[in-house]
Each structure stands twice: as C-alpha cells, then as structure tokens.
Amino acid sequence: MGYASAAILRSALRRSGSSSMASSYFANRGLASAPSHERKVAILGAAGGIGQPLSLLMKLNPLVSRLALYDIAGTPGVAADVSHINTISEVKGYAGDDQLGEALEGSDVVIIPAGVPRKPGMTRDDLFKINAGIVKSLCEAIAKYCPNALVNMISNPVNSTVPIAAEVFKSHGVYDPRRLFGVTTLDVVRAKTFYAGKAKVNVADVDVPVIGGHAGITILPLFSQATPKANLSDEEILALTKRTQDGGTEVVEAKAGKGSATLSMAYAGAIFADACLKGLNGVPDVVECSFVQSTVTELPFFASKVKLGKNGVEEVLGFGPLSDYEQQGLEALKSELKSSIEKGVTWHAKSKNPTILSVYEPVKPIFRPLSPHLPIYKPQTSSTVSITNRISAMILTAVPLSYAFLTLKLGPICLANESVYQALHYSSKLGPISLQITALAMTYHLVHGLHDLYVLYRP
Ligand SMILES: NC(=O)c1ccc[n+]([C@@H]2O[C@H](COP(=O)([O-])OP(=O)(O)OC[C@H]3O[C@@H](n4cnc5c(N)ncnc54)[C@H](O)[C@@H]3O)[C@@H](O)[C@H]2O)c1
C-alpha cells in the first residue's frame, strides 16, 4: 500500500471516532516495521461478502503478523489477491475441511463471518438453522486447534450463535467466557453515524454505547449517554433508536435480495478485532461494546461496554443510568433476548440427536423414512458437504463396523451417526466416495433406534 492511501485510510479511521482503533490503527508505527507481538488472525468465511473486505482491512492492520483466510472454497484467490498488498503480515489461504486445522493452529484471534446472510423473505428461523450448524462445526475445530484464541462471532443470529459457541466449548472442556465475543460493533457504528447526522456534530467525536443484543428490539442504543451532548427531542431519539435497530433491514432491503451489510460490517469487524489485538498486546483502557457472558442483568449473555486485556475480557462494564425510554426498552428486550439465548443452548443440546449436518444446496431429494423409527428431514443448506466424499474410507479405517455407524446408499443421500460424522470431520487422509451398506450396522441401528442419526447429502 502506498503511503498516500495509508494516509487516507488513517484519516478515515480517525474520523470514525472509534475509541480503540481509529487513533492508532495505523498511527505510531511504520507500515513496514515489525510488530512488537507476533499475532495470528484467522478469518473463517473469508471468501464471503463480509470476509473479503474484512480480509483486506486485517491485512492493513500492522498488529497482525499472520493472516489465515479460510472458507469452504475461493480462499486461494482472495489470499493471493490480498497477499500482494505490501503490509507486514503474511497471508495464506485455506479451503475446505481438510485445511481448517492448519488455518486455525496458533491463532490469537479467530473472526467468524461464515454463514448465510439474511435475504428478503427468509425467516430468522431459516437463518438460525443453517448458521447454527456452521458455527457448531467451526467452534469444534477451534476447540481442537486453538482453544485459547479470542473468538469474534459475526455469524447471525449472534444472540443465539454465541450461546451455541459457548456450549460447544463447554462440551470440549475449553470454555473461557473471557474469550468469546459476539460482534455488535456495527450497531455502535450505525448509532454513531445516525446520531452525528441528527445532532449535527462531528461524527469523529461521537460516542454512543449500545447494549442488549444484536437483533431488532434487543439492540438498545443509549442516546441519553451519547457525547457530545445534543438537545434532541423525544421523537428524534425514538426515530434514531428505531433506525439503529432496523439498520440491518435497511441494508437488506436496499440490496434487494443480494445479501446484507458487508462493507460496514467488515469495517466494524476490523475495529473489534483490532481492539482484541490491542488488549492482547497489553494496551491499557481498550473498551468496546460486545455481546459476552455477563452478570450486568439477569441474562447470561448481554452486550455492554467491555474492557479488553491480555486474556480477552478484563471487565464487563455496567451500563450506567438509563432514561425512562431506555429503561422501558431494556425491560422489553429481555424476554426476546432470553429466548434467543435459550434457543441456541437448546439447539446445541438437541444437535446430539438427529440433525442435518450437511446438505448440498442444488440437491432437493424427497426424503422418505426408511422405517417407522425414522423421522423425515427437510433439506437445509450447509457447507460441510465435502465430508461425504470420504465416508467409505472412514468405514474401512476408523469405526468398528458392528457398533458405531450406519451408512446407507440411497441416491444422493447417505446416513451416518455422530461418531462417523466427528471422525470424518477431522480426518484429512481419506479417499474418494464409495458408499456401502453394512448389514450388521444396519441391524444394530434398527434394533437400537436411530437416535443419533446424521443425514449427509452429496451432489
Ligand atoms: N454481526 C453482524 O453485525 C452482522 C452483520 C451483517 C451480517 N452478519 C452475518 O455474517 C454472516 C456472513 O454474511 P455475508 O454477507 O458475508 O455472507 P456470504 O454468503 O457473502 O459469505 C459467507 C461465507 O461463509 C462461507 N461459509 C459457509 N459455510 C462455511 C463453513 N462451514 N466454513 C467456512 N466458511 C463457510 C461461505 O462459503 C461464504 O463465503 C451471515 O451470517 C450474516 O447474517 C452479521
């Protein structure tokens, strides 16, 4: 990057007024000089709408020494492109399950924008079902390959994906609440921008805390605490609050079916990751809003200002005095936020029971139960389809035939139980597909009930 463009970005970031990033993202450090700490950042979903500009912004961050760009496909191209930028970090692209471990190993910060964005007509539940599975499988890999990394969860619905991540980490015995963050920075970025416009103040000077969660009314901007102070009417505050809460929908509708916020989200994700890196590096007084495990309300997870340090969350800060309007907003959001959190926890518990883990989108087979014991599953979309290519080798190598699995050739569909899924998921040395029916295994499952059946599609 030329110094002229670096200067433009530097001044843009200063103008943003972000407490932790703008003032020192590029400042006080020559772009060519070595960072004082070796820091590896992994981006999971790096080839997506958010992932690509986020990869660019993290490549520009001088606190990053290694940047791992992971996606199910497309990352070699993104990595080659970004790697030509003459900043300090070394960039590598990783594509597919086989390379996920290598992408994660040694990471200090893992940013997760992997998943499906909201599109018009899509219900939150549709989004939830797809992204829950993606987040679960990625967090399982994080638990295995870099359990000490700070995890920045962008994949929506953050109100549920963060609790799912916590449950995954707990089930692997590696949960540290200080290291798990729901990224709500875009709400803060929007609140600052909208407030500055209405209050006619310099946006670079604006601070607005945003608390609660990260969807609709659970997003609660505290304009009563906004600085610089402005004399806005109740109607104006109401309109600003509503616009902040509906910011995501504003973008979804404006993009008319082509996805949700990507560029502003990449910017917000870069600010938050920068704050995490600064905290890890011992920079004092790094504070950002984030959705974290919390005791500031009765809810187990809540977004508020958080002080970041060498181990992630150093302190979850309270939210101070609220106006009557904000107090009402807080009471109103609690039940929705509570049920979103519970939904994530319940989904994780149930995911040990029959769950679709892998579906290839173009395939829409009609699903029929094989026996009265089998429920019917509807197709969903997910990204882990590549594992089905390795099923037969796993049958032959890792799983005792009479006990642990069932695979069944059935057109484009095959079935496996959790132990097969887990083994496949982490295996890297398996061969091409050749599905088999094993009578013994089938009998076992039919006798014992297919209670932990996984349905895997292949194209
Ligand atoms: N937190 C926020 O404020 C916020 C804002 C906007 C969007 N989002 C969310 O971010 C997510 C991504 O949005 P987008 O617009 O970039 O979507 P996108 O579809 O453009 O990109 C998603 C990427 O994730 C990849 N992916 C899917 N499954 C994967 C897996 N198992 N491993 C690795 N990569 C995988 C896809 O291949 C794709 O490249 C969505 O869930 C969206 O709702 C969050």
Ligand as a Chemical Component Dictionary entry (heavy atoms), coordinates in Angstrom:
data_LIG
# 
_chem_comp.id                   LIG 
_chem_comp.type                 NON-POLYMER 
_chem_comp.pdbx_formal_charge   0 
_chem_comp.three_letter_code    LIG 
# 
loop_
_chem_comp_atom.comp_id 
_chem_comp_atom.atom_id 
_chem_comp_atom.alt_atom_id 
_chem_comp_atom.type_symbol 
_chem_comp_atom.charge 
_chem_comp_atom.model_Cartn_x 
_chem_comp_atom.model_Cartn_y 
_chem_comp_atom.model_Cartn_z 
_chem_comp_atom.pdbx_ordinal 
LIG N1  N1  N 0  -22.763 -9.349  13.387 1  
LIG C1  C1  C 0  -23.235 -8.504  12.485 2  
LIG O1  O1  O 0  -23.396 -7.308  12.774 3  
LIG C2  C2  C 0  -23.523 -8.961  11.089 4  
LIG C3  C3  C 0  -23.785 -8.031  10.081 5  
LIG C4  C4  C 0  -24.015 -8.480  8.793  6  
LIG C5  C5  C 0  -24.013 -9.849  8.524  7  
LIG N2  N2  N 1  -23.771 -10.733 9.525  8  
LIG C6  C6  C 0  -23.743 -12.174 9.302  9  
LIG O2  O2  O 0  -22.484 -12.564 8.771  10 
LIG C7  C7  C 0  -22.623 -13.781 8.050  11 
LIG C8  C8  C 0  -21.949 -13.703 6.690  12 
LIG O3  O3  O 0  -22.541 -12.726 5.877  13 
LIG P1  P1  P 0  -22.005 -12.469 4.382  14 
LIG O4  O4  O 0  -22.821 -11.342 3.849  15 
LIG O5  O5  O -1 -20.517 -12.356 4.386  16 
LIG O6  O6  O 0  -22.447 -13.837 3.686  17 
LIG P2  P2  P 0  -21.812 -14.509 2.360  18 
LIG O7  O7  O 0  -22.735 -15.582 1.951  19 
LIG O8  O8  O 0  -21.442 -13.470 1.372  20 
LIG O9  O9  O 0  -20.465 -15.146 2.910  21 
LIG C9  C9  C 0  -20.477 -16.200 3.814  22 
LIG C10 C10 C 0  -19.251 -17.022 3.553  23 
LIG O10 O10 O 0  -19.221 -18.046 4.547  24 
LIG C11 C11 C 0  -18.728 -19.200 3.880  25 
LIG N3  N3  N 0  -19.055 -20.398 4.635  26 
LIG C12 C12 C 0  -20.236 -21.055 4.731  27 
LIG N4  N4  N 0  -20.075 -22.147 5.491  28 
LIG C13 C13 C 0  -18.787 -22.161 5.902  29 
LIG C14 C14 C 0  -18.027 -23.023 6.719  30 
LIG N5  N5  N 0  -18.559 -24.112 7.283  31 
LIG N6  N6  N 0  -16.731 -22.735 6.909  32 
LIG C15 C15 C 0  -16.176 -21.640 6.356  33 
LIG N7  N7  N 0  -16.844 -20.777 5.577  34 
LIG C16 C16 C 0  -18.139 -21.042 5.358  35 
LIG C17 C17 C 0  -19.372 -19.170 2.503  36 
LIG O11 O11 O 0  -18.668 -20.001 1.599  37 
LIG C18 C18 C 0  -19.254 -17.685 2.171  38 
LIG O12 O12 O 0  -18.040 -17.399 1.510  39 
LIG C19 C19 C 0  -24.134 -14.023 7.963  40 
LIG O13 O13 O 0  -24.496 -14.925 8.985  41 
LIG C20 C20 C 0  -24.720 -12.675 8.266  42 
LIG O14 O14 O 0  -26.031 -12.744 8.789  43 
LIG C21 C21 C 0  -23.514 -10.310 10.788 44 
# 
loop_
_chem_comp_bond.comp_id 
_chem_comp_bond.atom_id_1 
_chem_comp_bond.atom_id_2 
_chem_comp_bond.value_order 
_chem_comp_bond.pdbx_ordinal 
LIG N1  C1  SING 1  
LIG C1  O1  DOUB 2  
LIG C1  C2  SING 3  
LIG C2  C3  SING 4  
LIG C2  C21 DOUB 5  
LIG C3  C4  DOUB 6  
LIG C4  C5  SING 7  
LIG C5  N2  DOUB 8  
LIG N2  C6  SING 9  
LIG N2  C21 SING 10 
LIG C6  O2  SING 11 
LIG C6  C20 SING 12 
LIG O2  C7  SING 13 
LIG C7  C8  SING 14 
LIG C7  C19 SING 15 
LIG C8  O3  SING 16 
LIG O3  P1  SING 17 
LIG P1  O4  DOUB 18 
LIG P1  O5  SING 19 
LIG P1  O6  SING 20 
LIG O6  P2  SING 21 
LIG P2  O7  DOUB 22 
LIG P2  O8  SING 23 
LIG P2  O9  SING 24 
LIG O9  C9  SING 25 
LIG C9  C10 SING 26 
LIG C10 O10 SING 27 
LIG C10 C18 SING 28 
LIG O10 C11 SING 29 
LIG C11 N3  SING 30 
LIG C11 C17 SING 31 
LIG N3  C12 SING 32 
LIG N3  C16 SING 33 
LIG C12 N4  DOUB 34 
LIG N4  C13 SING 35 
LIG C13 C14 SING 36 
LIG C13 C16 DOUB 37 
LIG C14 N5  SING 38 
LIG C14 N6  DOUB 39 
LIG N6  C15 SING 40 
LIG C15 N7  DOUB 41 
LIG N7  C16 SING 42 
LIG C17 O11 SING 43 
LIG C17 C18 SING 44 
LIG C18 O12 SING 45 
LIG C19 O13 SING 46 
LIG C19 C20 SING 47 
LIG C20 O14 SING 48 
# 
